[in-house]
Structure formats: structure tokens, C-alpha cells
Amino acid sequence: MPSFTPIRMPKWGLSMQEGTIVDWWRAEGAEVAEGDDLVDIETAKINNVCECPASGVLRRIVAQPGETLPVGALIGVLADASAPDAEIDAFIAEFQANFVPEAEDGEAAQALALSTVEAGGRTLRIGRAGQGEGPPIVLLHGFSGDLNGWLFNIEALGALGPVIAIDLPGHGGSSRDVGDGSLAVLADAVGAALDALGVGAAHLVGHSLGAAVAARLAIDRPGLAASISLIAPAGLSANAVSEEFLSGVVDAQRARDLKPFLEMLVADPGLVTKAMVEDVLKFKRLDGVEEALGLVRDRLVEGSDLAALRADLGKLRPALVVSSRADRIVGPADEALLPPGSRVVWIDSAGHLPHLEAADQVNRLLAETISTA
């Protein structure tokens, strides 16, 4: 009897309830391999590519471009080329008859548990997920972002163990106090938060500015890092961080002014949604945000903090570095700067957000690094 593999609407992030088919990369009848880019899907936060769940033949496209379906819904079917059409029809009919969409409140137990921690004279917002023993996975976001920037990664990482996502000072739900905006201030604040939480060792995962913070923290407190993973890291490139992007984000007051700078983040500008732009604008309008971001921006542009970080990279433990030669914000990582034994993985199909643009691949890389540390 032929075997069938359902292709379902993926769940990218704890809050995702539905997705809209944008376009299929392959036509019906095409041979596909596990991990191939298969279909573009739009979500409320960002557009992304759904990878093929297995190898086989794409025998049926069930969901057409423009259709919006709940998470888990059938969007396509993989089967052998010899499978009769009638049996595929029967498989689809049975799936549809038995499919029950996830209840909106059904993910409450999996969602990030938000709280705050008082540390070093600041209040930092944190989100927890996952369970288990051992060092937690600590996630540090990039400039102008917050812990929700890990929405495509938290569920996968939570399967490995406890996860703590932290809003950096001046960002998200944390205190607007960034001191002089320096890397040292941000790293000290994260370290103080981990001390307050009783974390003696952690798997540090940082993106962009958060990667620089993670590296600074791991260098200054070498016993803290059980492993370190740096995604599109600031400071590990011969390129300066894009002042055009930094100032564009800080200074833009309207959606039409902000959107071009957010489009610099990704390889495909179509990935930037209206909701993503509006979320950043809403955040920037909160009291103290623009001033805080401006101070951090000024230190990044001035460059001495990142230069000092580069000079100290020899003290860093071997790291996973995920980078893209198409990154318009920090540029490609310079492998010559990294400590011996580091692993550099290039995802040139992505821009500055590989953990969103190529979430499945990045999640696998993080799992490998964390599980073998």
C-alpha cells in the first residue's frame, strides 16, 4: 500500500495560529528532497519558507496561493510516483475529516512565561520556556528588537531544556536605563540578571548586538558560558555596523520611512510585513526608547567597544558562528578573528536574520552545538 506524507501548515513561533500560502517553489509531480525550500508562507510577523518534511514526489498541492489556513492544516501531499490518484484523494479526505485546529488557548502551557528580574539597579524582562535540568539556553536579541525576535526558535530550543530569553536594557519590556550605551553596560546587566536568577552556567545564544553582548560576557566571565552561539554577530567582521540602518531605525517616525531600513535586515524585502513595521514604531513611541536606542547606536557607530571585543576574541571559547555574505547590517564574519575550534556556517540565502529567514537550519545548528557542549 502506498505511503503518504502530509505537508502541514507549520507552526513558527508560540503565538502563530495561521498562515497564508504565498507561492509554491515546486510544481505537482516534482521530485523533492527533505529540507528543500518548498513553499513561501506569510504570517502576522514575518514571511518565511516552509521546508519539505521528507523526500519524495509532490503529488498534490492542497492549498493554493492566497489561501489562509490554521497551523497543522494539510497544504500538500508527498507520495510515490506510482501511488494512484484515487488513494491520494482518499488520504486527503480522511485527513480533512479528522483535522481539528489547535485551540487558541491550547498553547498556553507552551507559551513564554513572562516576568521581570531586578538586577544591577535595573528591571529586565525575561521569558521562560522549556523544562529540564542543566544550564539554561539564554537568548539575547539584536538592536531595536526584543525577546519576541526568537519566536521561530523558542519552541525548538525549549525541547532541549530550559530557555531564558532576555530583553536587553533599553529594549522590549526592560528598563530604559542603558547607562552610556556601551557593550560593557549591556553585558554587565545581563550578567547581573543571570546572577539574580541563580544561573551559574548557560548556553549563550546571541543575535547581532546580542551576539556582541554574549561574546563580551563570555570573555569577561569565562566560567559562565557552557557554549556560545553567535548569529549574524556585530563586531566579528571587518565591516562597521551599518550607520545607515542604525540611524534609520532610531530616527524614522512613520511606517513608510522605517520600512526601507527594516528591509535591509533580510535577503528578500518581501519578508518584512506591515505588522513587523508597526510593532517597531509602537515600541519607539514609548517613553525613553528613542533616547536609549540613540545612546546604544552612538556607541556602535563610534566603534571602540567592538574594536575592544575583536582584540579580546582570543580569550573566547570556540563558538558556533552563523553568518551570511549577504548581511547588509554587520557584514560577513571574519573567520580569522575567531578562536581556534570555532565553527562558521554560512547561510548566504539569508540576510541579517538567519534565525528567522532560515529558522529550521539555525535551530538544527543550535541543537547540535548545545547538545554536544
C-alpha positions as CSV (number, residue, x, y, z in Angstrom):
1,M,0.0,0.0,0.0
2,P,1.5,3.4,-0.9
3,S,2.7,5.6,1.9
4,F,1.7,9.3,2.1
5,T,3.5,12.1,3.9
6,P,1.3,15.1,4.8
7,I,2.7,18.6,4.3
8,R,1.2,20.8,7.1
9,M,0.9,24.5,7.8
10,P,4.0,24.9,10.0
11,K,4.0,26.5,13.5
12,W,6.7,29.2,13.6
13,G,6.6,30.7,17.0
14,L,4.4,30.2,20.0
15,S,1.8,32.7,19.0
16,M,1.3,31.6,15.4
17,Q,-2.2,30.5,14.7
18,E,-2.5,30.5,10.9
19,G,-0.5,31.2,7.7
20,T,-1.2,32.3,4.2
21,I,0.2,30.5,1.2
22,V,2.3,33.0,-0.9
23,D,3.8,30.7,-3.6
24,W,5.0,27.2,-4.2
25,W,8.6,26.6,-5.2
26,R,7.8,23.3,-6.8
27,A,5.0,22.1,-9.1
28,E,2.9,19.0,-8.6
29,G,4.8,16.0,-9.8
30,A,8.2,17.4,-8.9
31,E,10.7,15.2,-7.0
32,V,11.7,16.9,-3.7
33,A,14.3,16.1,-1.0
34,E,13.9,16.5,2.7
35,G,14.9,20.1,3.6
36,D,14.2,21.6,0.2
37,D,12.6,25.0,0.2
38,L,9.0,24.1,-0.7
39,V,6.5,26.9,-0.2
40,D,6.5,30.6,0.9
41,I,4.2,31.3,3.8
42,E,3.1,34.7,5.2
43,T,2.5,35.1,8.9
44,A,1.4,38.1,11.0
45,K,5.1,38.7,12.0
46,I,7.2,37.8,9.0
47,N,7.1,35.7,5.8
48,N,9.2,32.5,5.7
49,V,9.9,29.4,3.7
50,C,8.5,26.0,4.7
51,E,10.9,23.2,4.1
52,C,10.0,19.8,2.7
53,P,9.4,17.4,5.6
54,A,10.6,14.3,3.7
55,S,11.9,13.1,0.3
56,G,9.5,12.0,-2.4
57,V,7.2,13.4,-5.1
58,L,5.0,16.4,-4.5
59,R,1.9,14.6,-5.7
60,R,-0.7,17.1,-4.6
61,I,-0.8,20.8,-3.8
62,V,-3.8,21.2,-1.5
63,A,-3.6,24.8,-0.5
64,Q,-3.3,27.4,-3.3
65,P,-1.6,30.8,-3.2
66,G,-3.8,33.3,-1.2
67,E,-5.4,30.7,1.0
68,T,-5.1,31.2,4.8
69,L,-5.2,28.0,6.9
70,P,-4.7,27.2,10.5
71,V,-1.5,25.7,11.9
72,G,-1.4,22.0,11.2
73,A,-3.8,22.1,8.3
74,L,-3.0,20.0,5.2
75,I,-1.3,22.1,2.4
76,G,0.2,19.3,0.3
77,V,0.9,15.6,0.0
78,L,4.1,13.7,-0.7
79,A,3.8,10.2,-2.2
80,D,5.5,7.7,-4.6
81,A,5.1,8.5,-8.3
82,S,3.2,5.2,-8.6
83,A,0.5,6.0,-6.0
84,P,-3.0,6.1,-7.6
85,D,-4.7,9.4,-7.6
86,A,-7.8,7.9,-6.1
87,E,-5.8,6.8,-3.0
88,I,-4.3,10.3,-2.7
89,D,-7.8,11.7,-2.8
90,A,-8.9,9.3,-0.1
91,F,-5.9,10.2,2.1
92,I,-6.8,14.0,1.7
93,A,-10.4,13.4,2.5
94,E,-9.6,11.4,5.6
95,F,-7.1,14.0,6.9
96,Q,-9.6,16.8,6.3
97,A,-12.4,15.0,8.1
98,N,-10.3,14.2,11.2
99,F,-8.3,17.5,11.4
100,V,-9.1,19.7,14.4
101,P,-7.4,23.1,14.5
102,E,-5.4,24.0,17.6
103,A,-7.5,25.9,20.1
104,E,-6.2,29.4,20.7
105,D,-5.8,28.8,24.4
106,G,-4.3,25.3,23.8
107,E,-0.8,26.6,23.6
108,A,-0.9,28.5,27.0
109,A,1.3,25.8,28.6
110,Q,3.9,26.2,25.9
111,A,4.0,30.0,25.6
112,L,6.7,32.1,27.1
113,A,6.2,32.7,30.8
114,L,7.0,36.5,31.1
115,S,8.3,38.0,34.3
116,T,10.9,40.6,35.4
117,V,14.1,40.4,37.4
118,E,15.7,43.1,39.4
119,A,19.4,43.2,38.9
120,G,22.1,45.8,39.0
121,G,19.7,48.6,39.6
122,R,17.6,47.8,36.5
123,T,14.4,45.8,35.8
124,L,14.9,43.4,32.9
125,R,12.0,41.5,31.3
126,I,12.6,37.8,30.8
127,G,10.6,35.0,29.1
128,R,10.9,31.4,30.1
129,A,10.2,28.2,28.2
130,G,11.2,24.6,28.2
131,Q,11.9,22.3,31.1
132,G,14.6,20.1,32.5
133,E,17.9,20.2,34.3
134,G,21.2,21.6,33.3
135,P,22.4,25.0,32.1
136,P,19.6,27.1,30.5
137,I,19.7,28.4,27.0
138,V,19.9,32.2,27.2
139,L,18.8,34.2,24.2
140,L,19.9,37.7,23.6
141,H,18.3,39.7,20.8
142,G,19.6,42.4,18.4
143,F,19.4,46.2,18.2
144,S,15.9,47.6,18.5
145,G,14.5,44.0,18.9
146,D,13.2,42.1,21.9
147,L,12.7,38.6,23.1
148,N,9.9,38.1,20.6
149,G,12.6,38.1,17.9
150,W,13.2,34.4,18.8
151,L,9.6,33.4,18.0
152,F,10.7,30.9,15.4
153,N,13.3,29.3,17.7
154,I,12.0,29.1,21.2
155,E,9.8,26.1,20.8
156,A,12.6,24.1,19.1
157,L,15.1,25.1,21.8
158,G,12.6,24.5,24.6
159,A,12.6,20.8,23.6
160,L,16.3,20.7,24.6
161,G,15.9,22.2,28.0
162,P,15.1,25.4,29.9
163,V,15.2,28.6,27.9
164,I,15.5,32.2,29.2
165,A,15.1,35.0,26.7
166,I,16.1,38.4,28.0
167,D,15.2,41.9,26.8
168,L,18.4,44.0,26.8
169,P,18.3,47.3,28.7
170,G,16.6,49.9,26.6
171,H,14.7,47.3,24.7
172,G,11.3,45.4,25.0
173,G,9.9,45.4,28.5
174,S,13.2,46.2,30.2
175,S,14.4,49.4,31.9
176,R,15.3,52.2,29.6
177,D,18.5,52.9,31.5
178,V,21.4,51.9,29.2
179,G,24.0,54.0,31.0
180,D,26.4,55.3,28.4
181,G,25.1,52.7,25.9
182,S,28.3,50.7,26.0
183,L,28.7,47.0,25.4
184,A,30.1,46.7,28.9
185,V,26.9,48.1,30.4
186,L,24.7,45.8,28.5
187,A,26.8,42.7,29.3
188,D,27.0,43.6,32.9
189,A,23.2,44.0,33.1
190,V,22.7,40.5,31.5
191,G,25.3,39.0,33.9
192,A,23.6,40.6,36.9
193,A,20.2,39.2,35.7
194,L,21.7,35.7,35.4
195,D,23.2,36.0,38.9
196,A,19.8,37.1,40.3
197,L,18.2,34.1,38.6
198,G,20.8,31.8,40.1
199,V,22.3,30.8,36.8
200,G,25.9,29.7,37.2
201,A,26.4,28.5,33.6
202,A,24.4,28.9,30.4
203,H,24.3,28.2,26.7
204,L,24.6,31.7,25.4
205,V,22.9,32.4,22.1
206,G,23.0,36.0,20.7
207,H,22.0,37.7,17.6
208,S,23.7,40.9,16.2
209,L,24.1,43.3,19.1
210,G,23.0,40.4,21.4
211,A,25.8,38.3,20.0
212,A,28.4,41.0,20.8
213,V,26.9,41.1,24.3
214,A,27.1,37.3,24.6
215,A,30.7,37.3,23.5
216,R,31.7,40.2,25.8
217,L,30.0,38.4,28.7
218,A,31.7,35.0,27.9
219,I,35.1,36.7,27.7
220,D,34.7,38.7,30.9
221,R,33.2,35.7,32.8
222,P,34.6,32.6,31.1
223,G,33.0,30.2,33.5
224,L,29.5,31.3,32.6
225,A,29.4,30.0,29.0
226,A,28.6,26.3,28.7
227,S,28.5,27.0,25.0
228,I,28.3,30.1,22.8
229,S,26.4,30.6,19.5
230,L,26.7,33.9,17.7
231,I,24.2,34.6,14.9
232,A,25.0,37.5,12.5
233,P,27.3,38.9,15.2
234,A,28.2,42.5,15.5
235,G,31.9,43.1,16.0
236,L,33.2,40.0,14.3
237,S,33.5,41.5,10.9
238,A,35.9,43.8,9.1
239,N,32.8,45.8,8.3
240,A,31.5,48.5,10.6
241,V,27.9,48.1,11.7
242,S,25.7,50.0,9.2
243,E,25.2,53.5,10.5
244,E,22.5,53.9,7.8
245,F,20.5,51.1,9.4
246,L,21.1,52.2,13.0
247,S,20.2,55.8,12.4
248,G,17.3,55.0,10.1
249,V,15.7,52.8,12.7
250,V,16.2,55.4,15.5
251,D,15.2,58.5,13.5
252,A,12.2,57.2,11.4
253,Q,8.8,58.4,12.7
254,R,6.5,56.9,10.0
255,A,6.0,53.4,8.6
256,R,6.9,54.5,5.1
257,D,10.2,55.9,6.4
258,L,11.0,52.9,8.7
259,K,10.2,50.1,6.3
260,P,13.2,50.6,3.9
261,F,15.6,50.2,6.9
262,L,13.8,47.1,8.2
263,E,14.0,45.7,4.6
264,M,17.8,45.9,4.9
265,L,17.6,43.2,7.5
266,V,16.5,40.4,5.1
267,A,17.6,39.0,1.8
268,D,14.1,39.2,0.5
269,P,12.4,42.5,1.3
270,G,9.0,40.8,0.9
271,L,9.6,39.1,4.2
272,V,9.0,42.4,6.1
273,T,5.3,42.6,6.9
274,K,3.2,45.6,7.9
275,A,2.8,44.2,11.4
276,M,6.6,44.0,11.8
277,V,6.9,47.7,10.9
278,E,4.1,48.7,13.1
279,D,5.5,46.8,16.1
280,V,8.8,48.6,15.9
281,L,7.1,52.0,15.5
282,K,4.8,51.3,18.5
283,F,7.9,50.4,20.6
284,K,9.8,53.5,19.5
285,R,6.9,55.8,20.7
286,L,7.2,54.6,24.3
287,D,8.8,57.0,26.8
288,G,12.6,56.8,26.8
289,V,13.0,54.4,24.0
290,E,14.4,56.7,21.3
291,E,16.9,58.2,23.8
292,A,18.1,54.7,24.9
293,L,18.4,53.4,21.3
294,G,20.2,56.6,20.4
295,L,22.8,56.0,23.1
296,V,23.4,52.4,22.0
297,R,23.5,53.5,18.4
298,D,26.1,56.1,19.1
299,R,28.5,53.6,20.8
300,L,28.1,51.1,18.0
301,V,28.9,53.8,15.4
302,E,31.8,55.1,17.4
303,G,33.2,51.6,17.3
304,S,35.6,51.4,20.2
305,D,33.6,48.8,22.1
306,L,33.5,46.5,19.1
307,A,37.2,47.1,18.5
308,A,38.0,46.1,22.1
309,L,35.8,43.0,21.6
310,R,37.7,42.0,18.5
311,A,41.0,42.4,20.4
312,D,39.8,40.0,23.1
313,L,38.3,37.3,20.9
314,G,41.4,35.1,21.5
315,K,40.0,34.7,25.0
316,L,36.7,33.4,23.8
317,R,35.9,29.7,23.9
318,P,35.2,28.1,20.5
319,A,31.9,29.3,19.2
320,L,29.3,28.5,16.6
321,V,29.0,31.5,14.3
322,V,26.2,31.7,11.8
323,S,26.8,34.4,9.1
324,S,25.8,35.5,5.7
325,R,27.8,37.2,3.0
326,A,24.6,39.0,2.1
327,D,24.3,40.6,5.5
328,R,23.9,44.4,5.0
329,I,24.0,45.3,8.6
330,V,27.2,43.8,10.1
331,G,28.7,42.2,7.0
332,P,30.1,38.6,6.9
333,A,32.0,37.3,9.9
334,D,35.8,37.3,9.6
335,E,36.9,33.7,10.3
336,A,40.5,34.9,11.0
337,L,39.2,36.7,14.1
338,L,37.6,33.7,15.8
339,P,39.3,31.4,18.3
340,P,40.6,28.1,17.1
341,G,38.0,25.3,17.0
342,S,35.1,27.7,16.2
343,R,32.6,26.6,13.6
344,V,31.4,29.0,11.0
345,V,28.3,28.2,9.0
346,W,27.4,30.4,6.0
347,I,23.7,30.8,5.2
348,D,24.0,33.2,2.2
349,S,20.3,32.8,1.2
350,A,19.6,34.8,4.3
351,G,20.4,38.4,5.3
352,H,20.9,39.6,8.8
353,L,18.1,37.5,10.3
354,P,19.1,33.9,9.6
355,H,17.3,32.7,12.8
356,L,14.1,33.9,11.1
357,E,14.9,33.5,7.4
358,A,16.3,30.0,7.8
359,A,14.8,29.1,11.2
360,D,14.8,25.3,10.7
361,Q,18.5,25.2,9.7
362,V,19.6,27.5,12.5
363,N,17.6,25.5,15.1
364,R,19.4,22.4,14.0
365,L,22.7,24.1,14.3
366,L,21.9,25.4,17.7
367,A,20.7,21.9,18.8
368,E,24.0,20.3,17.6
369,T,26.1,22.9,19.5
370,I,24.1,22.8,22.7
371,S,23.7,19.0,22.9
372,T,27.4,18.4,22.3
373,A,28.8,21.0,24.7
